[in-house]
């Protein structure tokens, strides 16, 4: 694995661990994949500072461009989820994923650090969508 790919996988490990733990506790693999992907490439933090636009619209706005340029990142996310499963850190049943026990982790991602201080928290708001609604939002922007 080349250095760039290894670095991206480490970034996703940080994001996925954060999303699986409290306060997010995402339990859908579908949601985990797309939320992690969007977090990795989120660069418009200023759009979240006011509520003039819906968090969901801001969050998924550039997903089409991001997916066309970084489609192989989905494999990196799934690879890390597979590592967690093979080491018994998570249990998976269909689309349902759950941590076997809380993992101590401090996020390094700047967007997740921003969200931790933001009320309402954009990721918690987006996580309120069920998996089907989230896929519909992704399709709407792709």
Secondary structure, DSSP 8 states (H G I E B T S, - for coil): --HHHHHHHHHHHHHHHHHHSTTT---BHHHHHHHHHHHHT---GGGGSSSSS-HHHHHHTTHHHHHHHHTTHHHHHHHHHHHHHHTTSEEEETTEEEESS--------HHHHHHHH-SS-HHHHHHTS-HHHHHHHHHHH-
